[in-house]
Amino acid sequence: MKKLLILLFAFVCVILESTLFVRLRIGGIIPNLTLIVVVSIALAEGNGWGRGIGFFMGLTHDVLFSHRIGYFALMYYLLGHLCGYGHRILRRGNLLIPLLLTILADFVYGFANYFFLAFLHGRTDPSLYFHQIILPEAAYTSLFILPIYAFTTWAAGLLSRIHVKDVITHRFHGGERIEP
């Protein structure tokens, strides 16, 4: 149940990024909601979840919006894995680590995209790409990190406290708890 809800949340975020967040475009730059969700879930649940959600969201992005299958899946998979190591050092209430880690992940994502999608295709001016795409996207994405991270950790905590067996037993027995 938890996996299904997280996958549904991840899919909705990819759709929101491509529909609603396009309306929030400033100077041709939209916030990278997919990256925020991958980092947030990796920090909340660990690098196993980070890899899984990163691969799922990246593959969804590849299928819906890219001409290549697998590039964004691999990119978000690796970022989810690396950011998942922050799960061990993260303390509840510390918002500086998610903020810095997401900005760092956005820079890594931007430079990897520059190298594989621009530099290898003949566009060899990294400072132009950095000033026009990477830096503005990291700054714009940073505005959305904390609210999405707070929601993700709240939802992960809520899902970890809910047991499907308790919900089913409560529903089918009129609210009375039946012990085996």
C-alpha positions, 0 to 999 in steps of 0.5 A: 500500500505504501509503495503504491501511494508513493508511486502514485504521488511520484507520477502525479508530480511528473504530470504536475511538472509538465502541466501546472509548473509550465505555467510558473515558467520564469525566463524559460526555466521551470522548477525541477519538481521531479528532482525535489521529490526524488531527493525528498523521498531518498532523504526520508526513506533511504537510498533504496527508495531513492533509487526506486523512485528516481528510476520510476520518475526518470523512466516516466519522464523519458517515456512522456517527454524524451526522445531517448529512453533511459537517460533520465531514468539513469540520471534520477536513479543515480541521484536518488541513490546518492541522496539516500545516503543523507537519510543516515545523517538527517535529523528531523527538523533540520531543513538545511541538509535537504535544501543544500542537497537538493541544490547540489543535486540540481547542479550535478543534474544540470552539468550532466545534462550540459555534458551529455545533451549540449557539449557532445552535440557541439555547444561548447560554452559552459559558462553560457549554459551555467548562467542561463540554465543551471544557476537559474534553475537551481535558484528557482527550484530552491523556492519549492524545496522546503514545502515539498520536503515537508509534505513528503516527510509528513506523508512518509511518517503518516504512511509508516504509522498506518498498517493496512491490516488495522484499516481492513479489520476496522472497516470490515468489523464495524470499527470493533477490533477483533483480536485473533 
